[in-house]
Amino acid sequence: MFRDMRICGICLVAVAWGAAAAVPPNVKNLRRTDVPPPVPAQCTLSASPGTVPAGGGTPSLLTWSTSNAVKVTLNGGKVATSGSLSVRPLTDATYTLVVQGAPGTAPATCSRVITVPQPTCSDGTICPVSCGTGLIPDIVTGNLIVLPVDRMVHVLLLAEGYTATDLPRFHRNSSNDVEDWMAEWEAIDVFDQFREAFCFWKLPAVSNARIVPGGAVEDTAFRVPVDSGGNVDLSDASALAAVESRVWSEVARLPYPPATFYPTTSGRTRGMAKNLVVAAMLYEPARGRSGFSGTTALLQNPMNANRTVAAAFAHHRTHEFGHAFARLRDEYIKLDGSAICQPRSGAWTSGNVSNVVCEKTCTGVPWSHLVAGGQINPGVQGLIGAFGHTEDGYHPELKCLMNGDKPGNATTYGGESELRDEDRMCNFCRELTAFRLFERIGVLSDTTTSYTAWQASYRRHFFEVYGFDVPAVVPMETPPGRPVFVPCVTP
């Protein structure tokens, strides 16, 4: 009998294994019915009060709660599953809570707009245009960074050469120069990604006369000189001093004037205000709108020679702003023999890192991580290297916002002289812009170590979160067969 039980037991096991191995054909779906589906995430978000007066003096309390949450973000930065935050918006502000739940469920989203009614902006008055919430995600941790308004980057848009008759075109018409400036700025992805860290102001300054190119400077609001070719020209010391005096007198009237400055030993950022950039739009009568060819300058404070503010002038809005904000350089190939490139000594630092350098070796350029096979770009061949010329310097990509339509482009590369892309910064310019933002808002506060810290902790996360933008394919040879692409060289 014992032996029979063993045999029977073996049979039972065999039957059980057989049942597991072969599902009868008439059984279409085997699943557990006692496990409920995952419950979607939910959220609530309130703002009290929902309307606050202009000026930032009255706070509003954001309060949120969630259920079934795995991850919660407020305006892109990670926060606790429930909480509150006191905010003081200067203009209408949108706050968005996104709650990620269990895998397979859709995220929940809750948004609230705090309304800030604004009085009419009178001529000669500094008025807010659009201010971010001051809430941005930290690149490394993803946690929410809450910037007080004085640590945000303030941008002052100035009207220059607009008479009282012209000022509606600056900021009142249904289509106006301030709106155009903002639209072009927002089209650049790296600015749009961190827009909540910026606050824009406008000054509809009244000029007594319009700008007349060439000759004496007219009775304009800021005395900006324009040469006979339509180019802003600040080469004359006395003319520059007049501009500096008038701009700084208005800077002092800002509700949040410059509070933090770069060291005076920081090369191209010496003494520069961190939390302010000035952008002057020049009325060009022939166009009936903002115009003339621009430039960028560090304007010295007449009351303190150790303090400057970066200012962008004239029509090429985002191009000039890229110079002023991120200290990017022009990537023109002029071939005019004027050497603008200075050899580097030592490591790349906040004070000397640039998108145009003398170095052309693949390992020596500061964008070596973007060259094919590098840390960030494992395989996009032939589009990132060291374009340029010994005197003018080398830059990372052929077509970029910081390039242009200079005749030397066609002379060097043939065929296409227009190498500016108004809507796209090259990858290294994007990176430097994000680096400058985190430096300007004080997250990377020590400029002696800020770029080293960026390389070690921020760079990889920046490209993981915001992506590597594959450059546009351009003709790789001119008609005579000369290569367009200039690869970096191995040491």
Helices and strands as residue ranges (DSSP letters): H 2-21, E 42-48, E 60-67, E 71-74, E 77-78, E 83-87, E 93-100, E 108-114, E 127-131, E 135-137, E 144-146, G 149-151, E 153-160, H 167-167, I 168-172, H 177-186, H 189-193, G 195-197, E 198-203, H 237-251, G 267-269, E 272-284, E 289-290, E 295-301, E 304-313, H 317-326, G 368-370, E 387-389, E 393-395, H 407-413, H 427-440, H 450-453, I 454-458, H 459-466
